[in-house]
Amino acid sequence: MFRFVREAFRDIRHTGSVWPSSPALAKAMTRGLGDLRGKRRVLEVGPGTGPFTERILRGLRDGDHFDIVELNPVFCRELERRLVAPYRKRKPRMMVALHQAAIQEAPLEGPYDLIVCGLPFNNFPPTLVRSIFRRMMALLREGGELAYFEYAGVRTIKAPLVGERGRRQLKGVQYVGESLRRRHRGKRELVLSNIPPAVATHLRKSEATPAKRAPETRKRRTAPA
Ligand SMILES: C[S@@+](CC[C@H](N)C(=O)[O-])C[C@H]1O[C@@H](n2cnc3c(N)ncnc32)[C@H](O)[C@@H]1O
């Protein structure tokens, strides 16, 4: 907890909050794991000090594969020491890998059945948000689930404080979220027992939309007899 608060003050843009997520939000974000049958491939992005990681580790079964991607080396060391190393010791045959990297560049091999993402998208420019979602969607199997969250009303609260450029950025991030929800059957879930209350969004990756045929530009002329 102390480490999270310290890192938040050092780098609020990437950490995104001053408090780790609650068990209630962790439950909402990781619910999809229990619905999956057979061997499962799971990816967590931006675990911080690991409230979602802890829950995912508890839900893993033999044969599952779990990758974790975290940018901040301090959080990585803490995750390794407190959660990942003790877990590997208890279950040496389980495949759990922690990557200290940005999700845009992490050396990962999909497809995953479930991606749980804790990134603070409302702190990022829309171009970065779009490219991170593009990467995560490319790593997700068709029909797989991507869960992410944001604080309830975060854009409304931030908008008066960030100037014109910041407001344009927030609108851009909102637009990315809306189009993802439309395209991938997004479902939203309000979690009040979190500081501050949060909205978990669950996207279900839809079949690739068939490429549209290019409109014919000229009418075909009948060849002269
Ligand atoms: C809001 S914190 C979430 C922490 C935790 N999931 C929770 O809910 O308490 C966001 C985390 O994402 C990490 N992060 C930010 N940008 C990232 C990126 N591009 N790739 C991977 N991790 C990133 C930060 O270092 C931070 O640990």
The ligand as an SDF file (V2000), in Angstrom:
LIG
                    3D

 27 29  0  0  0  0  0  0  0  0999 V2000
   -4.0100    2.5870  -12.0100 C   0  0  0  0  0  0  0  0  0  0  0  0
   -2.5420    1.6020  -11.7440 S   0  0  0  0  0  0  0  0  0  0  0  0
   -3.4540    0.1080  -11.5480 C   0  0  0  0  0  0  0  0  0  0  0  0
   -2.8720   -0.8010  -10.5720 C   0  0  0  0  0  0  0  0  0  0  0  0
   -3.7490   -1.9920  -10.1950 C   0  0  0  0  0  0  0  0  0  0  0  0
   -4.2180   -2.7340  -11.3600 N   0  0  0  0  0  0  0  0  0  0  0  0
   -4.9160   -1.5370   -9.3680 C   0  0  0  0  0  0  0  0  0  0  0  0
   -6.0240   -1.5340   -9.9100 O   0  0  0  0  0  0  0  0  0  0  0  0
   -4.7260   -1.2010   -8.2020 O   0  0  0  0  0  0  0  0  0  0  0  0
   -1.8900    1.4720  -13.3940 C   0  0  0  0  0  0  0  0  0  0  0  0
   -0.6380    0.6080  -13.5420 C   0  0  0  0  0  0  0  0  0  0  0  0
   -0.3300    0.5000  -14.9270 O   0  0  0  0  0  0  0  0  0  0  0  0
    1.0900    0.6070  -15.1180 C   0  0  0  0  0  0  0  0  0  0  0  0
    1.2960    1.0830  -16.5080 N   0  0  0  0  0  0  0  0  0  0  0  0
    1.0970    2.3380  -16.9970 C   0  0  0  0  0  0  0  0  0  0  0  0
    1.3290    2.3720  -18.3200 N   0  0  0  0  0  0  0  0  0  0  0  0
    1.6800    1.0990  -18.6910 C   0  0  0  0  0  0  0  0  0  0  0  0
    2.0200    0.4850  -19.9420 C   0  0  0  0  0  0  0  0  0  0  0  0
    2.0560    1.1990  -21.0840 N   0  0  0  0  0  0  0  0  0  0  0  0
    2.2950   -0.8400  -19.9580 N   0  0  0  0  0  0  0  0  0  0  0  0
    2.2600   -1.5720  -18.8120 C   0  0  0  0  0  0  0  0  0  0  0  0
    1.9480   -1.0430  -17.5860 N   0  0  0  0  0  0  0  0  0  0  0  0
    1.6620    0.2730  -17.5200 C   0  0  0  0  0  0  0  0  0  0  0  0
    1.5230    1.5910  -14.0360 C   0  0  0  0  0  0  0  0  0  0  0  0
    2.9000    1.4650  -13.7410 O   0  0  0  0  0  0  0  0  0  0  0  0
    0.6090    1.1700  -12.8760 C   0  0  0  0  0  0  0  0  0  0  0  0
    1.1980    0.1700  -12.1090 O   0  0  0  0  0  0  0  0  0  0  0  0
  1  2  1  0
  2  3  1  0
  2 10  1  0
  3  4  1  0
  4  5  1  0
  5  6  1  0
  5  7  1  0
  7  8  2  0
  7  9  1  0
 10 11  1  0
 11 12  1  0
 11 26  1  0
 12 13  1  0
 13 14  1  0
 13 24  1  0
 14 15  1  0
 14 23  1  0
 15 16  2  0
 16 17  1  0
 17 18  1  0
 17 23  2  0
 18 19  1  0
 18 20  2  0
 20 21  1  0
 21 22  2  0
 22 23  1  0
 24 25  1  0
 24 26  1  0
 26 27  1  0
M  CHG  2   2   1   9  -1
M  END
$$$$
